Structure formats: C-alpha cells, structure tokens
Amino acid sequence: MALRVVHSGTGLIGRSALDGILNHPDLELVGMYVQSPEKIGKDAGAFIRRAPTGIVTTNDWDALLALAPDCLSYQSNSIGRELDAANDVCRFLEAGANAVTASIFAWGYPADVPAGFDRVHEACAKGGSSAYFSGSDPGWATTDLALAALRMADEVECVRVCELGYWGQYEAEYVCREYFGFGQGPGFEPILLKGGFLRQMWEPTLRELCDAMNVEIEDWNIVYETDSLDHDIQTGFGTVKAGTASVIHFELQALNGGRPVAVVEHVDRVGMGAGPQWKGPFGPEVFAFRIEIEGSPSFTLEHQVTSRPRKPTSGQNPKSAGHHDIGLVTAGKSTAMPIINAIPAVCAARPGLLGPRDIGHPISRNVRRAG
C-alpha cells in the first residue's frame, strides 16, 4: 500500500519534490498546503505543468492533519521564519505523521539541536513519529556525498565540502544582497556573518562529519571575502554594479589541534569570470558540489549540476516537456529527491529526529522500463 503524503512548498525545491512524490511508485499525494491567497484552490499538478491530480491546494493545516497522512513533505521557505517552520512540522509529528524537510536547518545534527528547535524531540516522542532533514548544501552534498568519499579514505587531514556555484539567475534579491552580500561595496557585513546565519546553516553538517570521523571540534574559524568586476552585470535579482561584490568566497572551518579538519567552502558567482583566483567547477557546467579529501591519498569527487532540459520521453508533448524541465532543473531535483526517496525509510525507522546515518541508502524506484 502506498504511503500517504501531504506536501508543502512551491519554490524550486518544493516543485521538484512534488513532482518526485507523484512519480514515486510507493507514495500517494493526498493533500497540499499553500500560503499565498492566489495559490489556494488550485490543482497540485498546475504548479509543475502536469495533468490534474485531483488534489486541490489549501491553507488549512487542520484539514490536512485530518487526512491522517503517513508523512509530511515540508519544503516551504523558512528564511526569516525558522521557528514558525519548525512548529509547522512539529504539529504533524505530534499527531503521528512522519516528516521530511529541506527547510529546518537546525535539525541537521540530531545529537545537539539548538534551543527552540528541540521541540522536535518531544513531538516525535508524543506521536511515535520520525523526522528527517536533508537538502543539498547543507544536506546530501555536504554529508552523504562526503561520507561516501570518506569510505574510500585512509589517513584524513581534512575533508572539504564545496559549493562552486553560478547564482546569476537567482531572483531572491534580499537573500542575495543582504544575507550573502552580492552587489554590496567593500567592508559590507552580510547577515551571513553578523546574524550568525553561517554557523546556524553549516555547523550541523560539520559536526555530523566530525562525529562520524570520531574527531572533537575544539574551535571554529570563519573566512569571508569578495571580489568584483569592472563592469555592471544583470542578474535575476537586479543590477550588480561595477566594483561591488560579484563573487563571494567563504569558509566555515571546524578546528582540531589548531588546524581545519572539516570545512564548508563556497565560491558563488553572479558574474562569469569573477574571482578567477578561487575555485570553479571542473567543467563543463557552471554549478558543482565538490568533496575534497586531503590526506593520504588525497582525492576529489565532484557532482556537476546541469540546468539543461532533458529530451522529452516517448509519448510526451515536446513543448510541455520543455516547460516542465525548465521549471524542474537538476539543481532542484538533486536537492529534493534524496528527501523524497527517503520517505519509506523514514516511515519505517525508529521514532525521533534522524540523521543521514540512520536511514541507510534509499535510492530511486522510479525506473523507466522498456515498452
């Protein structure tokens, strides 16, 4: 019998997750939450250019709870409303529904959840339910992919988990400018630093890695720097003027013995060619997640993310297939599918907040078969 799933989220990751739920042979979409008034009362399929599903969106959490789902897929935007998002999920956990999410970053290290977010433990105990957080970065690209690399390692001096990204098409202006510092002049201190956002986002993933390696984190170090171009550039969130940040480089370093043993490193650009002194994808794509193992031996794994639409499959309308894939680029899918594919394992797991080492290695069962 298929697992009954309620879904929330209509952004890039949310749409990708919704598509994945509908494609999964062991999952059944039974309800969908939306917040914006203009999205209420629409068929779920409309958000991903698919045929009607019969599932009509609502902003009534109580009605969705009454459906008694097996699992909540919560992929709504949590930036600036982190505790509210966690509380949304905890309502389902308390009622006995399991939950998977890419939104609650504070749940990234189950052994030590920050105050305020630790209600999840009580909620899971009350409902006999399980919760699982993942994403891309932080998420599978900074934990699962790194853990896979560490299985091939002998002596490890440092493990680096890197995002090497082109952000030129991103439309979230406040996040890009205020949180990360794109388009800002020299000396600007973004929320990433002054608001503690960097550690809140990425400390859990480094603690998970160090715990897996049995290494104590003795201290932390942060690096943040930017570079610019000598001309204006147009981005999805507006103009980035010459002389302002068109590339950012930051690191969060977990230290042991005064040296980094695990590092999150980002080099993110909104202008092609900016910051040539820093890393970029090996090519040909402009966005990649890279794991670097420094030790004996040293080696690198890189997952390149493409935004190129795939060719339509047999029976698909080429025009609708193109639109469908533009809305569900690989970046969204590679974030969403590790969460969606984990739903059966999460529902079968022990109650509580789960980490990546608690659920095995769930894979896709949506296999295209001949005929």
RANOR-V813622 format. One record per residue. N is the residue number from 0. RES is the residue in three letters. PHI is phi as a letter, one per 30 degrees, with the letter a starting at -180 (none if undefined). OMEGA is omega in radians with two decimals (NA if undefined). NEAR is the number of other C-alpha atoms within 10 Angstrom. Layout:
# RANOR-V813622
n->N res->RES phi->PHI omega->OMEGA near->NEAR
n->N res->RES phi->PHI omega->OMEGA near->NEAR
This chain:
# RANOR-V813622
n->0 res->MET phi->none omega->-3.11 near->7
n->1 res->ALA phi->d omega->3.06 near->12
n->2 res->LEU phi->d omega->-3.08 near->16
n->3 res->ARG phi->d omega->-3.01 near->19
n->4 res->VAL phi->b omega->2.92 near->25
n->5 res->VAL phi->c omega->-3.06 near->24
n->6 res->HIS phi->b omega->3.03 near->28
n->7 res->SER phi->b omega->3.10 near->24
n->8 res->GLY phi->k omega->3.14 near->22
n->9 res->THR phi->b omega->3.02 near->22
n->10 res->GLY phi->d omega->-3.10 near->16
n->11 res->LEU phi->e omega->-3.14 near->19
n->12 res->ILE phi->d omega->3.14 near->26
n->13 res->GLY phi->d omega->3.12 near->27
n->14 res->ARG phi->d omega->3.12 near->24
n->15 res->SER phi->d omega->3.11 near->28
n->16 res->ALA phi->d omega->3.11 near->31
n->17 res->LEU phi->e omega->3.10 near->26
n->18 res->ASP phi->d omega->3.13 near->23
n->19 res->GLY phi->d omega->3.09 near->21
n->20 res->ILE phi->d omega->-3.12 near->24
n->21 res->LEU phi->d omega->-3.13 near->17
n->22 res->ASN phi->d omega->-2.98 near->14
n->23 res->HIS phi->d omega->-3.08 near->17
n->24 res->PRO phi->d omega->-3.09 near->15
n->25 res->ASP phi->c omega->-3.10 near->16
n->26 res->LEU phi->b omega->3.09 near->21
n->27 res->GLU phi->b omega->3.07 near->18
n->28 res->LEU phi->d omega->-3.13 near->23
n->29 res->VAL phi->c omega->-3.14 near->19
n->30 res->GLY phi->a omega->-3.12 near->23
n->31 res->MET phi->b omega->3.13 near->27
n->32 res->TYR phi->c omega->2.98 near->23
n->33 res->VAL phi->b omega->-3.10 near->21
n->34 res->GLN phi->c omega->-3.06 near->15
n->35 res->SER phi->d omega->-3.11 near->9
n->36 res->PRO phi->e omega->-3.08 near->9
n->37 res->GLU phi->d omega->3.14 near->8
n->38 res->LYS phi->c omega->-3.10 near->18
n->39 res->ILE phi->d omega->3.08 near->17
n->40 res->GLY phi->i omega->3.11 near->13
n->41 res->LYS phi->c omega->3.03 near->17
n->42 res->ASP phi->d omega->-3.10 near->18
n->43 res->ALA phi->e omega->-3.12 near->29
n->44 res->GLY phi->d omega->-3.10 near->18
n->45 res->ALA phi->d omega->-3.09 near->13
n->46 res->PHE phi->d omega->-3.13 near->19
n->47 res->ILE phi->b omega->3.05 near->19
n->48 res->ARG phi->h omega->3.08 near->15
n->49 res->ARG phi->c omega->3.09 near->15
n->50 res->ALA phi->d omega->3.13 near->10
n->51 res->PRO phi->e omega->-3.12 near->12
n->52 res->THR phi->c omega->-3.02 near->13
n->53 res->GLY phi->i omega->3.11 near->13
n->54 res->ILE phi->c omega->-3.08 near->15
n->55 res->VAL phi->c omega->-3.07 near->18
n->56 res->THR phi->d omega->3.14 near->20
n->57 res->THR phi->b omega->3.00 near->21
n->58 res->ASN phi->c omega->-3.09 near->17
n->59 res->ASP phi->c omega->3.14 near->13
n->60 res->TRP phi->d omega->-3.12 near->15
n->61 res->ASP phi->d omega->3.13 near->10
n->62 res->ALA phi->d omega->3.13 near->12
n->63 res->LEU phi->d omega->3.05 near->21
n->64 res->LEU phi->d omega->-3.12 near->17
n->65 res->ALA phi->d omega->3.10 near->9
n->66 res->LEU phi->d omega->-3.13 near->13
n->67 res->ALA phi->h omega->-3.13 near->16
n->68 res->PRO phi->d omega->3.01 near->23
n->69 res->ASP phi->d omega->-3.04 near->22
n->70 res->CYS phi->a omega->2.98 near->27
n->71 res->LEU phi->c omega->2.97 near->26
n->72 res->SER phi->c omega->-3.04 near->27
n->73 res->TYR phi->c omega->-3.12 near->27
n->74 res->GLN phi->b omega->3.12 near->27
n->75 res->SER phi->d omega->3.11 near->22
n->76 res->ASN phi->d omega->-3.13 near->18
n->77 res->SER phi->c omega->-3.08 near->16
n->78 res->ILE phi->d omega->-3.13 near->13
n->79 res->GLY phi->i omega->3.12 near->9
n->80 res->ARG phi->b omega->-2.99 near->9
n->81 res->GLU phi->d omega->-3.12 near->16
n->82 res->LEU phi->d omega->3.09 near->14
n->83 res->ASP phi->d omega->3.13 near->13
n->84 res->ALA phi->d omega->3.12 near->19
n->85 res->ALA phi->d omega->3.14 near->23
n->86 res->ASN phi->d omega->3.05 near->17
n->87 res->ASP phi->e omega->-3.09 near->12
n->88 res->VAL phi->d omega->-3.09 near->23
n->89 res->CYS phi->d omega->3.08 near->24
n->90 res->ARG phi->e omega->-3.13 near->18
n->91 res->PHE phi->d omega->3.13 near->26
n->92 res->LEU phi->d omega->3.13 near->28
n->93 res->GLU phi->d omega->-3.12 near->19
n->94 res->ALA phi->d omega->3.08 near->18
n->95 res->GLY phi->j omega->3.08 near->23
n->96 res->ALA phi->d omega->3.03 near->26
n->97 res->ASN phi->d omega->-3.10 near->32
n->98 res->ALA phi->a omega->2.98 near->29
n->99 res->VAL phi->b omega->-3.04 near->26
n->100 res->THR phi->a omega->2.96 near->25
n->101 res->ALA phi->c omega->-2.96 near->27
n->102 res->SER phi->c omega->-3.00 near->22
n->103 res->ILE phi->c omega->-3.04 near->27
n->104 res->PHE phi->d omega->-3.10 near->26
n->105 res->ALA phi->d omega->3.12 near->24
n->106 res->TRP phi->c omega->-3.06 near->27
n->107 res->GLY phi->d omega->3.10 near->30
n->108 res->TYR phi->b omega->-3.00 near->23
n->109 res->PRO phi->e omega->-3.07 near->21
n->110 res->ALA phi->d omega->-3.09 near->14
n->111 res->ASP phi->a omega->-3.12 near->12
n->112 res->VAL phi->d omega->-3.11 near->18
n->113 res->PRO phi->e omega->3.10 near->14
n->114 res->ALA phi->e omega->-3.09 near->8
n->115 res->GLY phi->j omega->3.11 near->12
n->116 res->PHE phi->c omega->-3.06 near->19
n->117 res->ASP phi->d omega->3.00 near->16
n->118 res->ARG phi->e omega->-3.11 near->14
n->119 res->VAL phi->e omega->-3.13 near->25
n->120 res->HIS phi->d omega->3.13 near->20
n->121 res->GLU phi->d omega->-3.12 near->15
n->122 res->ALA phi->d omega->3.13 near->25
n->123 res->CYS phi->d omega->3.13 near->26
n->124 res->ALA phi->d omega->-3.12 near->16
n->125 res->LYS phi->d omega->-3.07 near->15
n->126 res->GLY phi->c omega->-3.05 near->19
n->127 res->GLY phi->i omega->-3.00 near->17
n->128 res->SER phi->c omega->-3.14 near->28
n->129 res->SER phi->b omega->3.09 near->27
n->130 res->ALA phi->b omega->-3.11 near->31
n->131 res->TYR phi->b omega->3.04 near->26
n->132 res->PHE phi->c omega->2.91 near->25
n->133 res->SER phi->a omega->3.14 near->31
n->134 res->GLY phi->a omega->3.01 near->25
n->135 res->SER phi->c omega->-3.12 near->24
n->136 res->ASP phi->b omega->0.05 near->21
n->137 res->PRO phi->d omega->-3.13 near->23
n->138 res->GLY phi->l omega->-3.02 near->22
n->139 res->TRP phi->d omega->-3.10 near->21
n->140 res->ALA phi->d omega->-3.13 near->25
n->141 res->THR phi->c omega->3.09 near->27
n->142 res->THR phi->b omega->-3.07 near->28
n->143 res->ASP phi->e omega->-3.12 near->19
n->144 res->LEU phi->d omega->3.10 near->19
n->145 res->ALA phi->d omega->3.10 near->20
n->146 res->LEU phi->d omega->3.08 near->21
n->147 res->ALA phi->d omega->3.11 near->12
n->148 res->ALA phi->d omega->-3.11 near->17
n->149 res->LEU phi->d omega->3.07 near->19
n->150 res->ARG phi->d omega->-3.14 near->8
n->151 res->MET phi->c omega->-3.00 near->10
n->152 res->ALA phi->d omega->2.95 near->16
n->153 res->ASP phi->c omega->3.11 near->12
n->154 res->GLU phi->d omega->-3.11 near->12
n->155 res->VAL phi->c omega->3.00 near->16
n->156 res->GLU phi->c omega->-3.12 near->15
n->157 res->CYS phi->a omega->2.98 near->19
n->158 res->VAL phi->c omega->3.13 near->25
n->159 res->ARG phi->c omega->3.05 near->23
n->160 res->VAL phi->c omega->-2.93 near->28
n->161 res->CYS phi->c omega->2.87 near->24
n->162 res->GLU phi->c omega->3.13 near->27
n->163 res->LEU phi->b omega->-2.87 near->23
n->164 res->GLY phi->b omega->2.94 near->22
n->165 res->TYR phi->c omega->-3.07 near->20
n->166 res->TRP phi->c omega->-3.01 near->21
n->167 res->GLY phi->d omega->-3.13 near->19
n->168 res->GLN phi->c omega->3.14 near->12
n->169 res->TYR phi->d omega->-3.07 near->14
n->170 res->GLU phi->c omega->-3.08 near->13
n->171 res->ALA phi->d omega->-3.00 near->11
n->172 res->GLU phi->d omega->-3.08 near->15
n->173 res->TYR phi->d omega->3.13 near->12
n->174 res->VAL phi->d omega->-3.09 near->18
n->175 res->CYS phi->d omega->-3.06 near->18
n->176 res->ARG phi->d omega->-3.00 near->18
n->177 res->GLU phi->d omega->-3.14 near->16
n->178 res->TYR phi->d omega->-3.02 near->19
n->179 res->PHE phi->c omega->3.04 near->24
n->180 res->GLY phi->j omega->3.09 near->25
n->181 res->PHE phi->d omega->3.12 near->29
n->182 res->GLY phi->i omega->3.13 near->25
n->183 res->GLN phi->c omega->-3.11 near->21
n->184 res->GLY phi->d omega->3.12 near->16
n->185 res->PRO phi->e omega->3.10 near->14
n->186 res->GLY phi->i omega->3.13 near->8
n->187 res->PHE phi->d omega->3.11 near->14
n->188 res->GLU phi->c omega->-3.07 near->16
n->189 res->PRO phi->d omega->3.09 near->20
n->190 res->ILE phi->e omega->3.07 near->16
n->191 res->LEU phi->e omega->-3.11 near->19
n->192 res->LEU phi->c omega->-2.99 near->17
n->193 res->LYS phi->d omega->-3.14 near->10
n->194 res->GLY phi->c omega->-3.11 near->12
n->195 res->GLY phi->i omega->-3.05 near->11
n->196 res->PHE phi->d omega->-3.09 near->15
n->197 res->LEU phi->d omega->-3.14 near->19
n->198 res->ARG phi->d omega->3.12 near->18
n->199 res->GLN phi->d omega->-3.10 near->15
n->200 res->MET phi->d omega->-2.89 near->17
n->201 res->TRP phi->c omega->3.08 near->24
n->202 res->GLU phi->d omega->-3.13 near->22
n->203 res->PRO phi->e omega->-3.10 near->24
n->204 res->THR phi->d omega->3.11 near->30
n->205 res->LEU phi->d omega->3.10 near->27
n->206 res->ARG phi->d omega->3.08 near->21
n->207 res->GLU phi->d omega->3.14 near->21
n->208 res->LEU phi->d omega->-3.13 near->22
n->209 res->CYS phi->d omega->3.07 near->18
n->210 res->ASP phi->d omega->3.12 near->14
n->211 res->ALA phi->d omega->-3.14 near->13
n->212 res->MET phi->d omega->-3.11 near->14
n->213 res->ASN phi->i omega->3.14 near->9
n->214 res->VAL phi->c omega->3.11 near->15
n->215 res->GLU phi->d omega->3.03 near->14
n->216 res->ILE phi->d omega->-3.08 near->19
n->217 res->GLU phi->c omega->-3.11 near->11
n->218 res->ASP phi->a omega->-3.13 near->13
n->219 res->TRP phi->b omega->3.05 near->16
n->220 res->ASN phi->b omega->-3.13 near->14
n->221 res->ILE phi->b omega->3.02 near->15
n->222 res->VAL phi->c omega->3.07 near->11
n->223 res->TYR phi->b omega->3.13 near->16
n->224 res->GLU phi->a omega->-3.10 near->14
n->225 res->THR phi->b omega->3.01 near->23
n->226 res->ASP phi->b omega->-3.00 near->19
n->227 res->SER phi->b omega->3.02 near->26
n->228 res->LEU phi->c omega->-3.11 near->19
n->229 res->ASP phi->c omega->3.12 near->10
n->230 res->HIS phi->b omega->3.08 near->11
n->231 res->ASP phi->d omega->3.03 near->16
n->232 res->ILE phi->b omega->3.10 near->17
n->233 res->GLN phi->c omega->3.14 near->13
n->234 res->THR phi->b omega->3.10 near->17
n->235 res->GLY phi->d omega->-3.13 near->13
n->236 res->PHE phi->c omega->3.08 near->19
n->237 res->GLY phi->k omega->-3.08 near->16
n->238 res->THR phi->d omega->2.96 near->11
n->239 res->VAL phi->c omega->-2.99 near->23
n->240 res->LYS phi->d omega->3.07 near->19
n->241 res->ALA phi->e omega->3.11 near->15
n->242 res->GLY phi->i omega->3.06 near->16
n->243 res->THR phi->c omega->-2.99 near->21
n->244 res->ALA phi->d omega->3.03 near->27
n->245 res->SER phi->c omega->3.03 near->29
n->246 res->VAL phi->b omega->3.05 near->29
n->247 res->ILE phi->b omega->3.06 near->21
n->248 res->HIS phi->b omega->3.06 near->20
n->249 res->PHE phi->b omega->3.08 near->20
n->250 res->GLU phi->b omega->2.88 near->20
n->251 res->LEU phi->c omega->-3.03 near->22
n->252 res->GLN phi->c omega->2.97 near->25
n->253 res->ALA phi->c omega->-2.99 near->25
n->254 res->LEU phi->c omega->2.98 near->19
n->255 res->ASN phi->b omega->-3.09 near->16
n->256 res->GLY phi->i omega->3.10 near->10
n->257 res->GLY phi->i omega->-3.13 near->12
n->258 res->ARG phi->b omega->3.14 near->15
n->259 res->PRO phi->d omega->3.03 near->19
n->260 res->VAL phi->c omega->3.06 near->23
n->261 res->ALA phi->b omega->-3.01 near->27
n->262 res->VAL phi->b omega->2.85 near->26
n->263 res->VAL phi->c omega->-3.12 near->24
n->264 res->GLU phi->b omega->3.08 near->23
n->265 res->HIS phi->b omega->2.86 near->23
n->266 res->VAL phi->b omega->-3.07 near->21
n->267 res->ASP phi->c omega->-3.05 near->26
n->268 res->ARG phi->b omega->2.92 near->26
n->269 res->VAL phi->c omega->3.07 near->26
n->270 res->GLY phi->b omega->3.12 near->21
n->271 res->MET phi->d omega->-3.13 near->15
n->272 res->GLY phi->j omega->3.11 near->13
n->273 res->ALA phi->d omega->3.07 near->19
n->274 res->GLY phi->i omega->-3.12 near->21
n->275 res->PRO phi->d omega->3.14 near->10
n->276 res->GLN phi->d omega->-3.12 near->8
n->277 res->TRP phi->c omega->-3.04 near->13
n->278 res->LYS phi->d omega->2.97 near->16
n->279 res->GLY phi->b omega->3.09 near->24
n->280 res->PRO phi->e omega->3.08 near->20
n->281 res->PHE phi->d omega->3.11 near->14
n->282 res->GLY phi->j omega->0.15 near->9
n->283 res->PRO phi->d omega->-3.06 near->10
n->284 res->GLU phi->d omega->-3.08 near->16
n->285 res->VAL phi->c omega->3.13 near->18
n->286 res->PHE phi->b omega->-3.11 near->23
n->287 res->ALA phi->a omega->2.91 near->22
n->288 res->PHE phi->c omega->-3.06 near->22
n->289 res->ARG phi->b omega->3.01 near->24
n->290 res->ILE phi->c omega->3.10 near->26
n->291 res->GLU phi->c omega->3.04 near->19
n->292 res->ILE phi->c omega->3.10 near->25
n->293 res->GLU phi->c omega->-3.10 near->18
n->294 res->GLY phi->l omega->3.14 near->14
n->295 res->SER phi->b omega->0.06 near->11
n->296 res->PRO phi->d omega->2.97 near->12
n->297 res->SER phi->c omega->3.11 near->15
n->298 res->PHE phi->a omega->-3.04 near->13
n->299 res->THR phi->b omega->2.94 near->12
n->300 res->LEU phi->c omega->3.12 near->15
n->301 res->GLU phi->b omega->3.04 near->17
n->302 res->HIS phi->c omega->3.14 near->17
n->303 res->GLN phi->c omega->-3.08 near->19
n->304 res->VAL phi->c omega->3.13 near->20
n->305 res->THR phi->c omega->3.02 near->15
n->306 res->SER phi->c omega->3.13 near->16
n->307 res->ARG phi->d omega->3.13 near->12
n->308 res->PRO phi->d omega->3.09 near->16
n->309 res->ARG phi->d omega->3.06 near->14
n->310 res->LYS phi->d omega->3.12 near->11
n->311 res->PRO phi->d omega->3.11 near->15
n->312 res->THR phi->d omega->-3.13 near->10
n->313 res->SER phi->e omega->3.13 near->8
n->314 res->GLY phi->j omega->3.12 near->6
n->315 res->GLN phi->d omega->2.98 near->11
n->316 res->ASN phi->d omega->-3.06 near->10
n->317 res->PRO phi->e omega->-3.12 near->13
n->318 res->LYS phi->d omega->-3.12 near->9
n->319 res->SER phi->d omega->3.11 near->13
n->320 res->ALA phi->d omega->3.13 near->17
n->321 res->GLY phi->d omega->3.10 near->17
n->322 res->HIS phi->d omega->-3.10 near->13
n->323 res->HIS phi->e omega->-3.07 near->19
n->324 res->ASP phi->d omega->3.06 near->19
n->325 res->ILE phi->d omega->3.14 near->14
n->326 res->GLY phi->d omega->-3.09 near->18
n->327 res->LEU phi->b omega->-3.12 near->22
n->328 res->VAL phi->d omega->-3.07 near->19
n->329 res->THR phi->e omega->3.13 near->19
n->330 res->ALA phi->e omega->3.11 near->18
n->331 res->GLY phi->d omega->-3.13 near->21
n->332 res->LYS phi->d omega->-3.08 near->22
n->333 res->SER phi->d omega->3.02 near->19
n->334 res->THR phi->d omega->-3.00 near->24
n->335 res->ALA phi->d omega->-2.95 near->29
n->336 res->MET phi->d omega->3.03 near->23
n->337 res->PRO phi->e omega->3.11 near->24
n->338 res->ILE phi->d omega->-3.09 near->28
n->339 res->ILE phi->d omega->3.11 near->27
n->340 res->ASN phi->d omega->-3.14 near->22
n->341 res->ALA phi->d omega->-3.02 near->20
n->342 res->ILE phi->e omega->3.13 near->28
n->343 res->PRO phi->e omega->3.13 near->18
n->344 res->ALA phi->d omega->3.13 near->16
n->345 res->VAL phi->d omega->-3.14 near->27
n->346 res->CYS phi->d omega->-3.13 near->21
n->347 res->ALA phi->c omega->-3.02 near->12
n->348 res->ALA phi->d omega->3.05 near->18
n->349 res->ARG phi->d omega->3.07 near->16
n->350 res->PRO phi->d omega->3.08 near->21
n->351 res->GLY phi->k omega->3.07 near->23
n->352 res->LEU phi->d omega->-3.02 near->28
n->353 res->LEU phi->c omega->3.03 near->22
n->354 res->GLY phi->c omega->-3.07 near->19
n->355 res->PRO phi->d omega->3.13 near->20
n->356 res->ARG phi->d omega->-3.10 near->12
n->357 res->ASP phi->c omega->-2.96 near->13
n->358 res->ILE phi->c omega->-3.12 near->18
n->359 res->GLY phi->i omega->-3.07 near->12
n->360 res->HIS phi->b omega->-3.13 near->12
n->361 res->PRO phi->d omega->3.13 near->15
n->362 res->ILE phi->b omega->3.12 near->11
n->363 res->SER phi->d omega->2.99 near->13
n->364 res->ARG phi->c omega->3.09 near->11
n->365 res->ASN phi->d omega->-3.02 near->12
n->366 res->VAL phi->c omega->3.09 near->9
n->367 res->ARG phi->d omega->-3.09 near->7
n->368 res->ARG phi->c omega->-3.13 near->5
n->369 res->ALA phi->d omega->3.07 near->4
n->370 res->GLY phi->i omega->NA near->4
